Amino acid sequence: MHSLENPREDATLIRLEAADALIAQWTRRHGAARDQLLPLLHMLQEEMGFVDDALVAPIAAAFNLSRADVHGVVTFYHDFRRVPAGRHVVKICRAESCQARGGAAIEAAAAERLGVAMGGTRRDGQVTLEAVYCLGLCAVGPNALVDGRPVARVDVGRLDAIAREIAA
Amino acid sequence: MKRVYVSRDMASVALGADEIARTLAQAGCDVVRTGSRGLFSIEPLVEVEMPEGRIGYGPVGAADVGKILDGTHPHRLGDVGALPFFASQQRFTFARCGITDPLSLEDYAAHGGWRGLDAARAAAPQQVVDIVKASGLRGRGGAGFPTGIKWQTVLDAPDGPRFIVCNADEGDSGTFADRMLMEGDPYCLIEGMAIAAHAVGASRGYIYIRSEYPFAIDTMRAAIDRAAGRIAPFVIEVRAGAGAYVCGEETALLDSIEGKRGQVRAKPPLPALKGLFGKPTVINNVLSLAAVPFILAEGAQAYADVGFGRSRGTMPVQLAGNVKHGGLYEVGFGITLGELVNDIGGGTESGRPVRAVQVGGPLGAYFPPSMFHLPFDYEAFAQAGGLIGHAGITVFDDTADMAQMARFAMEFCAVESCGKCTPCRIGSTRGVEVMDRIIAARDAAPVAAEGAAGGYLGEALHSRAPSRIDTGIEAQTALLRDLCDTMKFGSLCALGGFTPYPVLSALDHFPEDFGAPAPIEQAAE
């Protein structure tokens, strides 16, 4: 039903077909009851890096929900990305306990050292810097999550180490 | 081969415990990964098994392994359990945490595990509910509702399927007890849920864990797999959150499990009658459920004997923020705030004077040291215009700007509001604007200065001619109080309803940060 002439459309199509297969595989294993929607979105993001807006329609069809409904869920939760993240993701805690330990200065220093504003992805696609509200390490802050690895007592020295790590 | 113990808790790993464990293994040690003992000023901590018992060393790094193994390291702590921080605790819920291998069923059984479940299953459901009622256990998530009464409502509900839901969406900054328990003693939570299931006749349970806790999610899933036979026919499933703070509110959490936007439901109906999938549901916090095995094993009286006033039993208090000896301190209710912050916590880590403590997370009040006589008790805190919440205490030194903290409370509410009710959705954004004006007036900078408020907030701020808004501190403070009043009484849940607590407490106790004269009460103290 789609033409395969344009190479960019071609890549998108391949990605969508892969997503369709993942969705079908998921519903075969777990069913298509509505409460499986969040676990499915987590899986898709894990596999594909983000939840493409183009996936809303096939998910809605699989779960027998309206597209508006699925779109509403995807956009409600901070975790689900609608665009790809950078190759590395650095999350810095902004909550009170980290602030009490100098978190605001670390937040600013991180933005400066990584060369990207909080909430953004660097132009070269190497790193995404995001805020997180509490990692539950509140006695050893300021805290960060570097590609899922927790780092406590973040100071300028640790930020430099993180900057070197994401440059690699 | 020397047996050594190193924590696998997320906080320990963030401090470098994995590297130490690897080095110890390379040195030929038998490394047992435990949960955290709960005192982070001595972590990373290594305990070496010796004829006289476990000898702790901490804080240590991977380079210290040689000196740890030959016993010459200067950070030798001796028996960790005998340190004053631990010896003065009453560890009912966290008795095993930091001592056992979290996923070892043998360890769990050898340290008193499953005794509560066995006692419960030998009794009729009504008897179990009566025991929990007699213990005086109240909901540890923050509201403090009697757990036994909640269970009774579900037990008395009409026949049909019912659910146990564990609220592990511990989003409050300054709290980490749920995380520590799930990572350090997951079977304790599983046992508590199985007891609840027997008490109300549920066959299925869910644990909703926030996605910011990946270690807890993995540990709970592994533990559930291993304990499946022990708790059968009861079945438990972990559901991961997706970064929405409001899902810690119980009805929003239920909607989230159901696959919807995590929006708050109007109550009634109570979740106990129409909860998950519209069925009767026990929804309890991790700490409430994890307290139950002790109560069933040792008896309701043993639990109720400890405590203060109508707050019975123990509370795992979490000391966080700028505190010297931060960590988890489980103790009976009634200990004063000052004892916790100064005697146990040792004051600030920065060495500067304590300016304020926030108790109960982002929705809890800020208290000055002049209120450190307050006993840790649900009623005493409510009377003082605050709340215990999940018992997290975040300490701030005298560099804290309380007007900025009040602004942050509003900003956080705006970021995390589920959007269902107007006072929370709109009020929080208006609150940020009002705080910006107060801070700007305080700093004597013109309100319309560039960069005072960015993005759409700035546009909204300038949508009226500045001359039409009285941006003076007095007028804006009156507006802030009025707004807080609307949010407090008009919001659907605690997010919008309690955000005024940190804002107004900061304003009342630290008016000098809001450009007003300092209060007299501190001078009188």
Boltz contact constraints between the chains, C-beta under 6 A:
constraints:
  - contact:
      token1: [A, 34]
      token2: [B, 259]
      max_distance: 6.0
  - contact:
      token1: [A, 35]
      token2: [B, 258]
      max_distance: 6.0
  - contact:
      token1: [A, 35]
      token2: [B, 259]
      max_distance: 6.0
  - contact:
      token1: [A, 37]
      token2: [B, 259]
      max_distance: 6.0
  - contact:
      token1: [A, 38]
      token2: [B, 259]
      max_distance: 6.0
  - contact:
      token1: [A, 72]
      token2: [B, 261]
      max_distance: 6.0
  - contact:
      token1: [A, 73]
      token2: [B, 261]
      max_distance: 6.0
  - contact:
      token1: [A, 76]
      token2: [B, 261]
      max_distance: 6.0
  - contact:
      token1: [A, 77]
      token2: [B, 242]
      max_distance: 6.0
  - contact:
      token1: [A, 77]
      token2: [B, 243]
      max_distance: 6.0
  - contact:
      token1: [A, 77]
      token2: [B, 244]
      max_distance: 6.0
  - contact:
      token1: [A, 78]
      token2: [B, 243]
      max_distance: 6.0
  - contact:
      token1: [A, 79]
      token2: [B, 211]
      max_distance: 6.0
  - contact:
      token1: [A, 79]
      token2: [B, 242]
      max_distance: 6.0
  - contact:
      token1: [A, 79]
      token2: [B, 243]
      max_distance: 6.0
  - contact:
      token1: [A, 95]
      token2: [B, 173]
      max_distance: 6.0
  - contact:
      token1: [A, 96]
      token2: [B, 173]
      max_distance: 6.0
  - contact:
      token1: [A, 96]
      token2: [B, 358]
      max_distance: 6.0
  - contact:
      token1: [A, 96]
      token2: [B, 394]
      max_distance: 6.0
  - contact:
      token1: [A, 97]
      token2: [B, 173]
      max_distance: 6.0
  - contact:
      token1: [A, 97]
      token2: [B, 174]
      max_distance: 6.0
  - contact:
      token1: [A, 97]
      token2: [B, 320]
      max_distance: 6.0
  - contact:
      token1: [A, 97]
      token2: [B, 321]
      max_distance: 6.0
  - contact:
      token1: [A, 97]
      token2: [B, 394]
      max_distance: 6.0
  - contact:
      token1: [A, 100]
      token2: [B, 321]
      max_distance: 6.0
  - contact:
      token1: [A, 100]
      token2: [B, 322]
      max_distance: 6.0
  - contact:
      token1: [A, 100]
      token2: [B, 394]
      max_distance: 6.0
  - contact:
      token1: [A, 100]
      token2: [B, 396]
      max_distance: 6.0
  - contact:
      token1: [A, 101]
      token2: [B, 322]
      max_distance: 6.0
  - contact:
      token1: [A, 134]
      token2: [B, 173]
      max_distance: 6.0
  - contact:
      token1: [A, 135]
      token2: [B, 212]
      max_distance: 6.0
  - contact:
      token1: [A, 136]
      token2: [B, 176]
      max_distance: 6.0
  - contact:
      token1: [A, 136]
      token2: [B, 179]
      max_distance: 6.0
  - contact:
      token1: [A, 137]
      token2: [B, 11]
      max_distance: 6.0
  - contact:
      token1: [A, 137]
      token2: [B, 14]
      max_distance: 6.0
  - contact:
      token1: [A, 138]
      token2: [B, 174]
      max_distance: 6.0
  - contact:
      token1: [A, 138]
      token2: [B, 176]
      max_distance: 6.0
  - contact:
      token1: [A, 138]
      token2: [B, 320]
      max_distance: 6.0
  - contact:
      token1: [A, 139]
      token2: [B, 40]
      max_distance: 6.0
  - contact:
      token1: [A, 139]
      token2: [B, 320]
      max_distance: 6.0
  - contact:
      token1: [A, 139]
      token2: [B, 326]
      max_distance: 6.0
  - contact:
      token1: [A, 139]
      token2: [B, 327]
      max_distance: 6.0
  - contact:
      token1: [A, 140]
      token2: [B, 11]
      max_distance: 6.0
  - contact:
      token1: [A, 140]
      token2: [B, 40]
      max_distance: 6.0
  - contact:
      token1: [A, 150]
      token2: [B, 10]
      max_distance: 6.0
  - contact:
      token1: [A, 150]
      token2: [B, 13]
      max_distance: 6.0
  - contact:
      token1: [A, 150]
      token2: [B, 14]
      max_distance: 6.0
  - contact:
      token1: [A, 151]
      token2: [B, 14]
      max_distance: 6.0
  - contact:
      token1: [A, 152]
      token2: [B, 14]
      max_distance: 6.0
  - contact:
      token1: [A, 152]
      token2: [B, 15]
      max_distance: 6.0
